């Protein structure tokens, strides 16, 4: 059989590769990639999204976290629940909030699928005043929000909801610089609790009642001081209501009443914050009348980390805090103020 095709010189030019584009698609339950040639080469303009509300993102005002996740699913065909095998329910809620904030900034689903839009969002967060403020978001907040978007888009790429090149490009977008955004940092965002203040709070708490902190469930052993062990033992012996939780709440939150009704339920995040504020007020870290101040539950963990670095070294602090790498410990719990006379007798 003779091949009658002719060698046309025009066929010798470089072939035009098909470029994958995002185009509106009907509501789908399974991911689908639509391939179409394009005159403008945009190799990263790859993805798939569900056509809902003409691709326009609804404002988040008035939408619950669950509703935002549902709207995201309508638009993209996926939502942060694709990461349910990796993170807990609380983190999924945070992912839903942050990812929808990004979608809302993009305005349309098509725009949100471009890594360039993601980069512009990070920049906008650093410049535009946050609600109730006069400056942009702090670098730590921006990086946390950006991390949520990256995590969801990465998993979307793994599960086939978006092209892997898109997920890879989202992961390569740089976050915010703490040094560049130093002016966006909230005053006293990290309270440095002095040892004498911590001792005073502990002794005050041993008077009328014991401090009950947030229950942590982790598959690792955490060193506990003898003093803390004894205090917890005393609490468990005095607690009239059995519970699977170590730190439990009172009905209505009225533990100071004459007949407090102890429950078997764990303390809420709000209750923990109130306990910390009251303790802070007792030692002058929080306004006693308004309970307005900067101390946070995490400041107690930061106190432990800094004291361990100073007294036992970085390695011991890393193990106690549960960090995978010492660099994380040094970055998050760096000792900002050197000891007086630290440079004496160096030579």
N, C-alpha and C positions, 0 to 999 in steps of 0.2 A: 504494500500500500504506500503510495507516494504522498509525501507531505508537500502540499501545494502552497504553504504559507510563504510569503515573501518577506525578505529582510528589509523592512521599512526603516530608513534612518531616524525617523521620529520616535521609533520605539527604543532607541538607544539612550534617550534622556533618562535622568533619574526618576524612578517611579514615585508617584505621589502616594504617600502612606495615608491610610484612613485615620482620621483623628476622632477620638471618642469625645462626644459632647454630652452635656446634661440637657435634656429636653423634657418638657412636661409629659407625664405619663398618667394613665388612668390609675385609680386606686388599686394597689397590688398588695397581696399578702406575702409574696415571695419576691426577692430582689431580681431585678432584670437590668441588663446593661444594653443601652441603645447606642449602636455604632453608626456614625454618619460622617462622610467626608466634610472637611471644612477648609475654606480658603485661608483662614488664619490659623497657623499652627499653635495650638495651646495644649501641649502635651499633658499638662496637669489639670486641664478642665475636664476631668473624668468623674463620673458618678451617676447615681440614679436617685431620683426622689419621687415621691408620690404627689400627685397633683391634688391639692386641697386648698380651698379658698384662693384659687388662682395663684398659689405659691406665695401669697402675702402672709407674713407672720402677724398674728394678733398681738396687741399689747399685753404685757404680763399683768397689768393692774387689774385686780379683782380675780385673778386666776390662782387657784391653789397649786401647790407643788404637784399634786397628782394630775391636775388638769393640764399643767404645762407639759408634763411627760406625755399625756394623751395627745395633745396638739402636736408635739414633736413627732410622735409615731404616725400621725396622719400625714404629716408633710414628708417625712423621710422614709417611712416604712420601718423605722427602728427608734428606740429610745434607750435611756441608760440601763434598762433592765437586761440588755444584752451582756452587761457586765456583772449580772447577779451571781455568777459562779466565782467572781474574784473579790467582790467587796460586800460589806454588810448593808442592811436596809438604810441605815442613817447616811452612809456614804452615797447610796443611790439617790437619796433625796437631794443631797448637795449637788450631785452631778446633774440632776434634772433642773435645779434652779440655775446653775451656772451655764449649762448648755443652752437653756432657753434665753438667758440673758444675751448670749452670743447670737442666737437666731434673731432675737429682737433687734439687736444692733444692725445685723445684716439687712433686715427688712424683708428680704425675699429668700426663699429656700435656695434658689439657684445661686444667689450671691453668697450664701453661707457655705456653699460647697467649694469655694475657692480659698486656698490657703492664704492668698493675699488679703482677703477680707479678714481672716483670723488675725493676721499681723496688724492690720489697721485697728482692729478692736482692742488689742493689747495696748497700742499706742493711745487710743482714745481714752481708755480707762485711766491712764496716767495723767491725762490733761484735763478731762472734764470733771468738774466738781461732783463728788458723790452726794447722794441725798443728805441734806442737812449739814453739808460741809462747804468749805471754801477751796479745798484742794482736791486733786485727783486721788485715786486709791493708792494705798501703800504698795510697795513692790511685793511684799509677802502675800497680800490679798490678791493682787493681779495674777501672780504665779500660781496660786491655789486654784483660781478660776480657770486659768489657761490649762492647767494640768488636768482638770476635769474634762475639758473639751478634747484634749489630746487623747486621754484614756478612752473615751467613748468612740472617737473616730478611729483610733487604732483597732479597737475590737470590731468596729463596723467593717474595717478593711479585712480583718481576719475571717469574719463570718460572711463576707461577700456582699454586704450592703452598699459599700462604696469600693471603688477600685483601689487596690493596694498602693498605687502610686500617690493617690490622694491622701490616704492615711499616713503614708511615709512623709509627704510634704507637710502635713499638719504637725507631725512630730518634730520636724526640723525648724519650725518657727521659734525664734528665740523669745524668751520671757523678758520680764522687766529687771532692770538693774537696781539693786538696793542702794548702791552708791549714788546713782543718778537721781533716784527718787527719794533721797533723804529728807527733802522738804515736805514730802507727803506723809511722812511718818507721824502718827499721833503722839502728842506729848505723853510721856510716861506710859507708852504702850507696853513696856516691860518693867514691872515694879521690882526693884531690887530689895528683897526682904532681908533685913539684917538679922543675924543670929539672935540678938537680944529681943527683937520684935517677935520672932518665931517662938522663942521660949515663953514670952509673955502671953501670946495667944494660946499656947498649949496649956499653960497653968490656969488661965481664965476659963478655958473649956472644961477643965476638970472640976470646976465648982458645981454649978447647978445641973449641968448635963454633959454628956460626952458628944464630941463632934462625930457626925456620921458622914462619911464621904461617899463618893460615887463608886458603885461596884464595878470592878474591872474583871473581865473574863479573858484570861490569856493563858496559853499553853506554855508557860514558862514560870520558873520560880523567881520570886523577887525577895531580896534580903529585907528583913524587917528588924528595926531596932527593938531592943528588949523593952523599952518604954512603950512603944507602939503595941507590941505583943500583949503586954500586961493590960493596956487600956482597952484593947479589943476584947480580951478575955473578960474583963470586968463588965463591959457592955453586954456581952452575950449572956453572962450569968444574971445580970439584972433585967434583961429584956423579958417581959412577960409573954410576948407573942412569938411563937416559933415561926420561922420563915426560912426559905431557901436562900434568901438574900442576906448579906452581912449587914448592910446599912439600909434601914427601913424608914418609912415615913409615918407621919401622923395624919389622921383624918382631918381634912380641912387645913392642914399645915399648922395647926395650933398646938405646938408642943409645949408652949409656955403656960397654957391654961391650967386650971386647978385639977381637972380630970382629963388629961390628954388621952386620946384614943389612938393607940399605936396600931398600925396595920402591918400586914405581912408583905406589903408592896415596896419596891425599891424607891429610893429618893428620886425625885424628878430633877432635871437639869436646873430648873428655876429655883428649887429648894437649895440645891448645892450653892448656887450663886448667892442666895440670900445668907446662907451660913457663912460663906467666905467674907461677904461684905460686913456682917455683924462683927466677925472676928477682927477684920481690918479696922473697923470703926473703934474698937476697943483699944487699939494701939496707935491710933492717929493716922492710919493710912487711908481712911474713908471718912467722909463727913458723917457725923453721928446722927444728925437730924434728917438729912435727905438720903443717906446711904449711897450718895453719889461719889464715885471714886474710880480709881483705875486698877485696883487689885482684882485679879482673876484666879480661878482655881488652878490654872496652868502655872501661875507664878509660884505655887508651892512646889511643883515639879522642877521648875527652874531653880528654885532655892536649893533643892537637893542636888541637882546637877552641878551647880556652881561650887557648892561646898565640897562635894566629892572630888571635883577636879583640883580644888585648892588643897585638900587635905590628904587625898588618897591617890591622886593622879588620874589621867584621862582614861586609862584602860579600865579601872574600877568603875568610873562614872559611866563608861560605855556599857559595861555589863549590867549594871543596876538599872540604867535607863532603857535598856533593850535595843540600843542602836546597832545596826549591822556593821557600821564602819566608824572608827574613831573620828574621822573628819566631820561626820554629822554631829558628834558630840561637841567638838571644838567650835563648829560653826554656830550651833544653836545655843551653846552655853559658855561662850567665850568669856573669860574674865577680863572685863574692860578696864578695871582699875588695878594697877600693880600694888603690891604691898609697899608700905612706906619703908624706904631704905633698901629696896630690891636691887638697886645698882651699886650698893656699897660693897667694898672688898672683892670686886671682880678681878682685880690684879694687884 
